[in-house]
Amino acid sequence: MARFIDELRRTHRCGELRGTDVGKEVVLFGWVDTYRDHGGCVFIDLRDREGVTQLVFDPNNPPEGSNVDLELVKQAHEMANSMRGEWVVGIRGIVRSRGKNVNPKMPTGEIEIGVIEAVVFNKAETPPFPVRDDLATKEEVRLQYRYIDLRRPKMQHIFKVRHRINQVTRNYFDQAGFFELETPFMVKYTPGGARNFLVPSRLQPGSFYALAESPQLYKQLFMVSGFDRYFQIVKCFRDEDGRVDRHPEFTQIDVEMSFVNPADVFNAMEGLIFRIWREVLGIDLKEKYPSGHFPHMKFDESMRKYGNDKPDMRFDMPHTDLTELVIDHDGGGVPFFQEIAAKFAAGKLRRDLPGEIVKALVVPASAEMSRAEVDKLEGFVKSMGAKGLARAKVAEDGSWTQSPFGKTATKEFIAAVNAACGVKTGDLLLFQFGKEALVQTVMANLRVHLAKKQGLIPESGHGGKFEFLWVVDPPLFEWDDDGHKWVAAHHAFTRPQEGSLEFLEKDPGKVLCYRYDLVLNGFEIGGGSIRLHDPEVQARVFKALGIDEDDARAKFGFLLDALKRGAPPHGGIALGMDRLTMLLSGTESLRDVIPWPKSQKGTDLLTDAPTTVTNEQLTEVHIRVVAPPPSDKGTSG
């Protein structure tokens, strides 16, 4: 083995050789991908991160060359007879043409290597699943043996994409005059946002650090410190339930800038996105966005037309909010709608607070949905908590058929709804009504579900289309139904828009702020804001949130002090590195783009973390474990 690596250095990776390399003597290292014995001549496909090369072990037809030892060729052939999948081997050989046996499916399909000598570095056990992309293996098994899963070409490609994003990002920000600065992981717990992971302090008994869910407060302090332009590719932590686009530890491209307005932040991030797409995917986004900028949509319009603040713009199919129309027509003869109209008339619902709404979505006649398919949609919306899915098909005369509403709805109401929704003969109207938050969620997901059913977007991946959107001008506050109070929609340090300051005390729901999200194909890939640096306005925001001076100092005292000591106007944004990689590589899950991910239950199936620790370890950090209550089955956890 010492001859290989020490004397015979690797000359190429397995995916690099081409027809122009015929005649060269090469040394390759890698994993046995496939093995085929053709009656004394052994063919092996050798794989590494760059691809696959075919090796030929044939003592009856040895490679031609002055440096060929026939005894070594025979020894290599004997060794090849025992090789199996995932063995780690090295070879020295001569590149030769495959002649008429070219394999067009392989980048290296023009050539093969006539092997002169070989070595086995490691005799691998049979893997728990084959190293190939078309796997039916459960994710749990793949995560348990993640180091094997990562050998698959698809996974190697994903992490090559991630590496390129990292390098392009660093080069871009360095050239733009940003400093790459680090912030601490173990920080003071401050309320707001997601649930934090807590870390007990051994040296301060009974006290805890929080793992930072973002560098937010520290990057603002960098601006107070005069660094002016900061970025960091940083690991963040949130103790929240797993979802397809969430993970307890994640990475973000974090940015903060001084003396800027939202347009300055947009310009900086658009420049980065254009550079990433060009250098990682080879796509020039200027062909689609010649101005170099992405379109903007106000938050209110996004919620009204699409039900959320991250609409997928690869297709149309907007919602129509019918709430005002329902009120104007006193429910239009539809009992459910009449109940909502009556609540507004009686003052039980207010237009300035979240309450109950009515929305419709049009499925065009060209979709040719059968009644059975429409019935299945009812099950889909019920899975999200909806009571059902009201519907009406538009007849040639404009009346509604196949609908419980058709018999009671007034002609005037039907005509008004048809006009508002812009329907045509044969179109299908789908309705949702009730609590605003639920209606918006159901309709937003129904829109995407229908788009996939109609082939407007692929079931997964980008389908070669990238639709970017800035969602801007959201409210600073949102109403908390449970607490019957206004809370910060993002965080308490977001700057209100000047035209909204008059509403801070008298009508907080009307206060818009300088917050913005960057959306791609229905995913929020970045979000940020211009920060509050004015102590007077900050105090008014705290008052609107019901936070008194003592409470504010206890939670954010260090930042409030800093903002009084020469804080420049500043703002920033964070892009989700994991989501960005997921979308660029066209994969389906965030766990695919994180090298060593946790399962949906937050466990590391590779190392079996988290685990219990000894009483001695707990005593050191002054912690006592409280056993969970017995489960329904009568066993304790």
VOGU-3710 file (C-alpha; in Angstrom, 3 decimals, decimal comma):
1> marfidelrr> 0,000/0,000/0,000  2,882/2,383/0,752  3,797/2,407/-2,971  0,387/3,913/-3,713  -0,079/7,370/-2,179  3,628/7,609/-1,164  5,098/6,891/-4,634  2,134/6,663/-6,987  0,302/9,941/-6,508  -3,263/10,379/-7,810
11> thrcgelrgt> -3,109/12,014/-11,227  -6,831/12,466/-11,962  -10,238/12,132/-10,393  -12,613/9,506/-11,757  -14,835/11,879/-13,715  -12,116/13,867/-15,461  -10,617/11,668/-18,191  -11,718/12,091/-21,820  -10,815/10,884/-25,295  -7,990/13,437/-25,445
21> dvgkevvlfg> -6,258/11,571/-22,591  -5,818/8,287/-24,533  -2,286/6,913/-24,066  -1,631/8,599/-20,720  -0,487/6,669/-17,680  -2,773/7,564/-14,778  -3,314/6,770/-11,101  -6,861/6,747/-9,740  -8,282/6,181/-6,245  -11,909/5,546/-5,334
31> wvdtyrdhgg> -14,739/3,184/-4,448  -15,842/0,116/-6,414  -19,185/1,129/-7,901  -19,960/-1,973/-9,985  -18,186/-5,292/-10,690  -18,556/-7,472/-13,808  -16,650/-10,675/-14,656  -16,727/-11,414/-18,399  -15,035/-14,793/-18,436  -11,560/-13,920/-17,261
41> cvfidlrdre> -11,738/-10,198/-18,037  -12,957/-8,143/-15,053  -14,650/-4,758/-15,528  -14,955/-2,419/-12,539  -16,508/1,059/-12,463  -14,468/3,157/-10,059  -16,269/6,076/-8,406  -15,223/9,192/-6,542  -16,895/12,567/-5,978  -16,294/13,675/-9,572
51> gvtqlvfdpn> -17,778/10,666/-11,357  -17,076/7,134/-12,623  -14,359/5,575/-14,794  -14,379/2,048/-16,232  -11,381/-0,132/-15,329  -10,367/-3,243/-17,272  -8,348/-6,030/-15,624  -7,301/-8,345/-18,496  -4,027/-10,344/-18,323  -4,655/-11,680/-21,858
61> nppegsnvdl> -4,833/-8,184/-23,321  -2,507/-6,121/-21,120  -2,061/-2,362/-21,544  0,591/-1,282/-24,011  3,458/0,797/-22,716  7,127/0,748/-21,774  6,301/0,815/-18,067  4,046/-2,270/-18,100  5,065/-5,222/-15,898  3,039/-8,320/-16,931
71> elvkqahema> 3,475/-9,877/-13,496  1,866/-6,810/-11,910  -0,964/-7,037/-14,472  -1,643/-10,669/-13,443  -1,553/-9,755/-9,730  -3,976/-6,897/-10,334  -6,364/-9,271/-12,167  -6,270/-11,758/-9,275  -6,964/-8,907/-6,864  -9,888/-7,687/-9,014
81> nsmrgewvvg> -11,521/-11,129/-8,828  -12,057/-10,610/-5,092  -13,147/-6,938/-5,202  -16,713/-6,093/-4,279  -18,950/-3,015/-4,063  -17,691/-0,109/-1,923  -14,191/-1,502/-1,497  -11,694/1,354/-1,530  -8,976/0,745/-4,118  -6,232/2,403/-6,108
91> irgivrsrgk> -4,963/1,589/-9,608  -2,227/2,519/-12,059  -3,023/2,049/-15,723  -3,104/3,316/-19,296  -6,016/5,327/-20,754  -7,310/3,709/-23,928  -10,234/4,266/-26,281  -13,373/2,165/-26,070  -13,643/2,295/-29,845  -17,187/1,387/-30,933
101> nvnpkmptge> -18,228/0,600/-27,338  -18,599/4,242/-26,300  -21,055/4,769/-23,423  -22,819/8,109/-24,151  -24,460/8,086/-20,705  -21,111/8,573/-18,966  -18,914/11,696/-19,285  -15,953/9,299/-19,313  -17,725/6,944/-21,756  -15,148/7,379/-24,538
111> ieigvieavv> -12,349/5,778/-22,544  -11,406/2,991/-20,170  -8,303/2,251/-18,109  -6,230/-0,834/-18,822  -5,010/-1,620/-15,315  -1,304/-2,359/-14,733  -1,302/-2,625/-10,930  -3,801/-2,233/-8,096  -4,111/-2,003/-4,341  -6,972/-2,547/-1,893
121> fnkaetppfp> -7,057/0,145/0,798  -10,161/-1,145/2,587  -12,346/-4,256/2,230  -15,796/-2,836/2,915  -18,693/-4,777/4,367  -21,814/-5,026/2,210  -23,590/-1,630/2,526  -27,118/-1,518/4,031  -28,397/-0,038/0,754  -26,943/0,420/-2,729
131> vrddlatkee> -25,054/3,612/-3,509  -27,305/4,903/-6,263  -29,793/7,727/-6,722  -32,949/5,726/-7,501  -33,393/4,521/-3,928  -36,552/3,319/-2,217  -34,729/3,088/1,118  -36,459/4,809/4,042  -34,982/8,131/5,117  -34,413/6,813/8,643
141> vrlqyryidl> -32,051/4,135/7,309  -30,252/6,629/5,076  -29,714/8,952/8,046  -28,479/6,093/10,230  -25,776/5,382/7,620  -25,402/8,955/6,418  -21,745/8,517/5,436  -22,881/5,946/2,839  -25,872/8,012/1,755  -23,503/10,931/1,085
151> rrpkmqhifk> -21,574/8,823/-1,459  -24,530/8,870/-3,859  -23,910/11,073/-6,926  -27,019/13,177/-6,196  -25,805/13,957/-2,674  -22,258/14,700/-3,847  -23,729/17,156/-6,381  -25,821/18,875/-3,685  -22,808/19,544/-1,503  -20,763/20,703/-4,459
161> vrhrinqvtr> -23,538/23,255/-5,062  -23,461/24,244/-1,390  -19,690/24,663/-1,484  -19,933/26,873/-4,570  -22,606/29,066/-2,934  -20,289/29,531/0,063  -17,318/30,523/-2,070  -19,278/32,853/-4,358  -20,838/34,535/-1,303  -17,509/35,151/0,384
171> nyfdqagffe> -15,897/36,506/-2,778  -18,872/38,743/-3,577  -19,046/40,377/-0,146  -15,270/40,776/0,109  -15,246/42,606/-3,235  -18,181/44,767/-2,052  -16,295/45,974/1,031  -17,966/43,824/3,711  -16,078/42,409/6,707  -16,671/38,754/7,627
181> letpfmvkyt> -17,074/38,904/11,415  -18,128/36,269/13,938  -20,787/36,454/16,643  -21,159/34,181/19,703  -23,285/31,037/19,734  -23,931/31,088/23,494  -25,846/34,273/24,278  -28,278/35,861/26,708  -31,840/34,617/26,332  -34,096/37,363/24,962
191> pggarnflvp> -37,809/36,745/24,346  -39,343/36,799/20,893  -39,059/34,591/17,868  -38,644/30,841/18,142  -37,979/28,736/21,234  -34,303/28,680/22,223  -32,092/25,758/23,158  -30,744/26,380/26,674  -27,199/25,622/27,878  -26,596/25,386/31,652
201> srlqpgsfya> -23,617/27,243/33,089  -21,304/25,240/35,383  -19,574/28,389/36,659  -22,797/30,339/37,283  -25,065/27,845/39,103  -28,715/28,081/38,082  -27,992/30,311/35,094  -28,316/29,459/31,424  -27,053/30,583/28,067  -29,302/30,382/25,014
211> laespqlykq> -28,008/29,077/21,696  -28,397/32,013/19,308  -31,373/31,710/16,965  -29,750/34,483/14,911  -26,895/37,018/15,294  -29,492/39,841/15,233  -28,492/41,846/18,300  -24,754/41,409/17,818  -24,788/42,414/14,176  -26,600/45,609/15,182
221> lfmvsgfdry> -23,853/46,189/17,730  -21,294/45,806/14,937  -22,974/48,774/13,245  -22,777/50,787/16,474  -19,092/49,783/16,573  -18,539/51,441/13,194  -17,812/48,382/11,006  -20,348/49,684/8,457  -20,620/46,492/6,327  -20,805/43,028/7,929
231> fqivkcfrde> -21,557/39,522/6,696  -21,261/36,039/8,123  -22,143/32,504/7,026  -23,382/31,462/10,441  -24,933/28,482/12,210  -28,175/29,260/14,089  -30,349/27,200/16,440  -34,105/26,974/17,058  -35,870/24,446/19,249  -38,896/23,935/17,022
241> dgrvdrhpef> -40,723/21,030/15,427  -39,217/19,619/12,240  -40,745/20,393/8,847  -39,700/19,876/5,250  -38,119/23,361/5,148  -37,047/23,681/8,814  -34,297/22,175/10,941  -33,190/22,756/14,575  -29,735/23,893/13,454  -29,448/25,788/10,222
251> tqidvemsfv> -27,129/28,125/8,351  -27,824/31,628/7,128  -25,984/34,237/5,108  -26,240/37,129/7,555  -25,791/40,750/6,440  -25,958/44,190/8,077  -25,200/47,637/6,617  -25,025/51,184/7,976  -26,495/54,356/6,427  -28,869/52,461/4,138
261> npadvfname> -32,492/52,347/3,071  -34,344/49,215/1,852  -33,264/49,822/-1,761  -29,601/49,621/-0,727  -30,183/46,254/0,934  -32,138/45,009/-2,106  -29,328/46,060/-4,462  -26,687/44,253/-2,416  -28,684/41,022/-2,190  -29,802/41,074/-5,826
271> glifriwrev> -26,160/41,390/-6,821  -25,343/38,320/-4,725  -28,248/36,282/-6,142  -27,347/37,188/-9,734  -23,725/36,170/-9,051  -24,716/32,840/-7,426  -27,034/31,868/-10,276  -24,413/32,749/-12,866  -21,429/31,031/-11,207  -23,193/28,016/-9,666
281> lgidlkekyp> -25,912/27,225/-12,233  -24,554/29,002/-15,302  -27,815/30,993/-15,555  -27,819/34,708/-16,337  -30,832/36,094/-14,484  -30,519/39,355/-16,436  -32,247/37,620/-19,330  -35,382/37,508/-17,143  -34,653/40,585/-15,027  -32,811/42,986/-17,398
291> sghfphmkfd> -32,979/45,822/-14,874  -30,988/43,744/-12,403  -33,816/43,988/-9,881  -36,642/41,734/-8,738  -40,304/42,840/-8,676  -41,952/44,085/-5,476  -45,349/43,233/-4,007  -46,923/44,792/-0,942  -47,630/42,442/1,954  -51,327/43,324/1,928
301> esmrkygndk> -51,655/42,418/-1,762  -49,788/39,153/-1,255  -52,112/38,088/1,572  -55,221/39,165/-0,311  -54,343/37,442/-3,594  -52,352/34,426/-2,437  -53,091/33,836/1,253  -49,515/34,153/2,497  -46,456/36,387/2,253  -44,417/33,937/0,163
311> pdmrfdmpht> -46,444/33,324/-3,013  -45,205/31,022/-5,744  -45,221/33,255/-8,819  -44,453/30,523/-11,361  -48,206/30,415/-12,027  -51,171/32,745/-11,622  -54,417/31,461/-10,017  -54,984/34,275/-7,471  -57,630/34,275/-4,747  -60,466/36,759/-4,631
321> dltelvidhd> -61,406/38,189/-1,229  -65,210/38,365/-1,158  -65,636/39,587/2,429  -66,707/43,146/1,566  -68,967/41,871/-1,212  -70,619/39,422/1,225  -71,209/42,239/3,710  -72,612/44,549/1,032  -75,095/41,836/-0,059  -76,004/40,810/3,525
331> gggvpffqei> -74,696/37,341/2,768  -76,311/37,112/-0,670  -78,839/34,494/0,420  -76,134/31,983/1,465  -76,729/30,985/5,124  -73,040/30,680/6,028  -72,260/34,048/4,488  -75,302/35,630/6,124  -73,907/34,653/9,534  -70,636/36,462/8,800
341> aakfaagklr> -72,436/39,544/7,433  -74,646/39,646/10,549  -71,594/39,596/12,838  -70,145/42,631/11,062  -73,521/44,413/11,193  -73,750/43,750/14,939  -70,178/44,925/15,569  -69,028/41,481/16,664  -66,448/41,553/13,879  -64,318/44,565/12,950
351> rdlpgeivka> -62,608/45,299/9,673  -59,495/46,630/11,469  -58,868/43,378/13,337  -58,375/39,818/12,084  -61,715/38,062/12,155  -63,683/36,038/9,621  -63,303/36,314/5,877  -64,672/34,793/2,667  -62,384/33,856/-0,239  -62,824/32,199/-3,619
361> lvvpasaems> -60,455/30,556/-6,070  -61,195/29,834/-9,729  -60,273/26,539/-11,380  -60,521/27,126/-15,154  -62,733/24,873/-17,252  -59,621/23,853/-19,190  -58,439/21,916/-16,116  -61,267/19,445/-16,821  -61,536/18,295/-13,221  -63,975/15,434/-12,658
371> raevdklegf> -66,425/15,447/-9,766  -64,386/12,665/-8,143  -61,256/14,831/-8,309  -63,120/17,780/-6,826  -64,436/15,534/-4,033  -60,830/14,598/-3,188  -60,043/18,298/-2,719  -62,472/18,282/0,197  -60,321/15,704/1,975  -57,220/17,791/1,245
381> vksmgakgla> -58,610/20,946/2,882  -60,032/18,986/5,833  -56,520/17,676/6,544  -55,577/21,308/7,286  -58,462/21,849/9,711  -61,099/23,201/7,317  -64,677/22,005/7,787  -65,146/21,456/4,075  -64,849/22,985/0,614  -67,821/24,856/-0,851
391> rakvaedgsw> -67,999/24,911/-4,642  -70,017/26,113/-7,603  -69,697/25,448/-11,318  -70,522/28,348/-13,643  -73,240/27,527/-16,183  -73,549/29,155/-19,608  -76,107/31,662/-18,289  -73,858/32,531/-15,326  -75,889/30,587/-12,749  -74,243/28,157/-10,321
401> tqspfgktat> -74,637/24,407/-10,667  -73,273/21,445/-8,670  -73,460/23,654/-5,596  -75,498/23,850/-2,389  -75,339/27,651/-2,811  -77,046/27,642/-6,205  -80,556/27,294/-4,804  -80,400/30,033/-2,169  -77,917/32,600/-3,485  -79,519/35,691/-4,995
411> kefiaavnaa> -79,017/36,429/-8,683  -77,449/39,761/-7,776  -74,941/38,098/-5,452  -74,034/35,400/-8,004  -73,513/38,040/-10,701  -71,343/40,127/-8,348  -69,180/37,137/-7,355  -68,786/36,045/-10,991  -67,699/39,541/-11,974  -65,289/39,876/-9,035
421> cgvktgdlll> -63,665/36,516/-9,845  -63,682/37,020/-13,628  -65,171/33,571/-14,296  -66,093/32,026/-17,639  -68,541/29,264/-18,567  -67,462/25,912/-17,134  -65,123/27,424/-14,534  -65,238/26,028/-11,013  -65,451/28,340/-7,991  -63,993/27,012/-4,706
431> fqfgkealvq> -64,914/28,856/-1,489  -63,484/29,032/2,011  -64,911/31,106/4,841  -64,358/31,465/8,580  -61,377/32,441/10,758  -58,976/34,518/8,698  -55,779/32,656/9,607  -57,258/29,260/8,707  -58,876/30,481/5,487  -55,608/32,056/4,320
441> tvmanlrvhl> -53,608/28,897/5,092  -56,098/26,556/3,432  -56,466/28,676/0,308  -52,708/29,250/-0,037  -52,005/25,509/0,126  -54,987/24,668/-2,095  -53,660/27,024/-4,774  -50,275/25,241/-4,854  -51,929/21,798/-4,696  -54,097/22,598/-7,713
451> akkqglipes> -51,126/23,995/-9,631  -49,269/20,691/-9,185  -52,359/18,713/-10,194  -52,648/20,774/-13,380  -48,943/20,492/-14,187  -48,362/24,236/-13,821  -45,406/23,495/-11,515  -43,540/20,234/-10,878  -44,336/18,080/-7,858  -40,895/18,984/-6,497
461> ghggkfeflw> -37,928/21,057/-7,611  -37,789/24,258/-9,626  -38,598/22,825/-13,063  -36,139/25,250/-14,636  -38,171/28,308/-13,558  -37,030/30,810/-10,946  -39,514/33,500/-9,928  -38,177/36,014/-7,407  -40,251/38,539/-5,486  -39,663/41,115/-2,782
471> vvdpplfewd> -42,634/41,240/-0,385  -42,560/44,675/1,277  -44,440/47,051/3,602  -45,874/44,587/6,135  -47,518/45,644/9,408  -45,225/46,166/12,383  -47,727/44,571/14,764  -50,088/41,610/14,617  -53,089/40,903/16,833  -52,734/38,101/19,393
481> ddghkwvaah> -56,207/36,620/19,783  -55,267/34,590/22,858  -53,643/37,475/24,711  -55,989/40,138/23,266  -53,075/42,443/22,573  -50,742/43,669/19,832  -47,424/41,824/19,462  -44,416/42,423/17,194  -44,922/40,684/13,843  -41,137/40,319/13,455
491> haftrpqegs> -39,190/41,892/16,306  -39,449/45,049/18,375  -36,468/46,734/16,699  -37,984/47,056/13,224  -38,316/50,665/12,107  -41,881/51,950/11,477  -42,467/53,872/8,268  -42,605/57,624/8,796  -46,152/57,866/7,438  -47,329/55,359/10,052
501> leflekdpgk> -45,896/56,946/13,195  -49,168/58,766/13,951  -50,907/55,389/14,429  -48,475/53,991/17,012  -50,636/54,992/19,961  -54,140/55,209/18,466  -54,285/52,358/15,896  -51,246/50,017/15,942  -52,751/47,741/13,291  -52,190/50,449/10,667
511> vlcyrydlvl> -48,474/50,837/11,392  -46,425/49,637/8,424  -42,698/49,045/8,732  -39,509/48,737/6,703  -39,429/44,958/6,692  -38,976/42,839/3,595  -38,804/39,188/2,528  -37,166/37,717/-0,563  -39,331/34,925/-1,992  -38,360/32,296/-4,565
521> ngfeigggsi> -40,872/29,787/-5,995  -43,059/29,918/-2,914  -40,237/29,752/-0,347  -39,019/32,629/1,780  -35,271/32,506/1,191  -34,451/35,709/3,043  -35,896/38,294/5,382  -34,777/41,462/7,091  -35,576/45,035/7,984  -34,318/48,544/8,571
531> rlhdpevqar> -33,711/48,753/12,318  -34,913/51,199/14,897  -32,010/53,412/15,981  -34,075/56,302/17,421  -34,558/55,853/21,225  -37,731/57,981/21,252  -39,535/55,944/18,605  -38,226/52,769/20,225  -39,892/53,767/23,486  -43,197/54,361/21,661
541> vfkalgided> -42,993/50,913/20,027  -42,360/49,282/23,403  -45,350/51,134/24,842  -47,589/49,886/22,018  -46,434/46,349/22,857  -47,175/46,814/26,540  -43,486/46,676/27,500  -42,634/49,173/30,241  -39,204/50,738/30,743  -38,105/48,323/33,479
551> darakfgfll> -39,152/45,304/31,426  -37,393/46,657/28,332  -34,169/47,205/30,271  -34,299/43,717/31,766  -34,685/42,123/28,332  -32,740/44,401/26,003  -30,806/46,808/28,243  -27,399/46,257/26,618  -28,778/47,008/23,143  -30,805/50,028/24,289
561> dalkrgapph> -27,673/51,488/25,904  -25,710/50,936/22,701  -28,373/52,632/20,561  -28,010/55,766/22,712  -24,260/55,934/22,175  -23,876/56,796/18,528  -25,934/54,270/16,566  -26,045/54,948/12,823  -29,164/54,238/10,756  -28,765/50,599/9,756
571> ggialgmdrl> -30,529/47,580/8,345  -29,889/44,116/7,063  -31,137/40,748/5,989  -30,431/37,034/6,331  -30,669/34,481/3,525  -31,323/30,850/4,413  -28,303/28,951/3,087  -30,056/25,591/3,468  -33,209/26,689/1,625  -31,101/28,346/-1,058
581> tmllsgtesl> -29,152/25,126/-1,618  -32,371/23,093/-1,594  -33,903/25,258/-4,313  -30,772/25,477/-6,483  -30,164/21,724/-6,363  -33,839/20,874/-6,958  -34,114/18,538/-3,991  -37,229/18,037/-1,856  -36,096/18,270/1,762  -33,919/20,545/3,851
591> rdvipwpksq> -32,345/17,424/5,365  -30,911/16,563/1,944  -28,728/19,686/1,955  -27,459/19,464/5,551  -24,490/17,067/5,793  -25,368/15,565/9,173  -29,069/16,332/9,756  -31,445/15,544/12,577  -34,597/13,543/11,945  -38,041/15,139/12,064
601> kgtdlltdap> -38,121/14,261/15,785  -34,832/16,080/16,363  -32,667/12,981/16,788  -29,317/12,224/15,186  -29,885/8,687/13,915  -26,188/8,283/13,065  -24,851/8,899/16,589  -28,082/8,267/18,527  -28,074/11,794/20,002  -29,527/13,137/22,214
611> ttvtneqlte> -28,633/10,681/24,967  -28,924/10,595/28,740  -25,960/11,690/30,847  -24,702/10,599/34,238  -25,855/12,045/37,561  -22,294/13,293/38,084  -22,486/15,329/34,877  -25,850/16,757/35,895  -24,553/17,670/39,348  -21,641/19,578/37,769
621> vhirvvappp> -24,052/21,892/35,953  -26,546/22,033/38,842  -29,342/20,306/36,913  -31,902/17,776/38,108  -33,943/15,780/35,568  -37,681/15,596/36,127  -39,066/12,335/34,731  -41,861/12,764/32,168  -45,340/11,557/33,163  -46,349/7,993/32,228
631> sdkgtsg> -47,591/7,595/28,663  -51,054/6,397/27,681  -49,672/2,866/27,495  -48,607/3,026/31,102  -44,851/3,208/30,436  -42,610/6,019/31,547  -40,342/7,894/29,177
//
